[in-house]
C-alpha cells in the first residue's frame, strides 16, 4: 500500500491531497473575487467617463 505524506496540524493529521485540494479551492476563490472586483471597478470608471 502507498504511504502518503501527511501534515500534522495539532491533533489532526491532514494528507497532502486534502491540503492540495483546499489550496486549489481557496486560490480559485481568491482569483474569482479579484477578477470580479476588477471588472466592477473598471465598469464604474467607464460609466463616469460616459456621463
LINQUIVEN-V135168 format. One record per pair of residues at least 4 apart in sequence whose ideal C-beta (glycine too) atoms are under 6 Angstrom apart, sorted by sequence separation. I is the first residue (numbers start at 1). J is the second residue. D is the distance in Angstrom with one decimal. If there is no record, write none. Layout:
I|J|D, I|J|D
This chain:
14|18|5.2, 8|13|5.6, 9|14|5.6, 14|19|5.5, 6|13|4.9, 7|14|5.2, 6|15|4.9, 4|15|5.2, 5|16|5.1
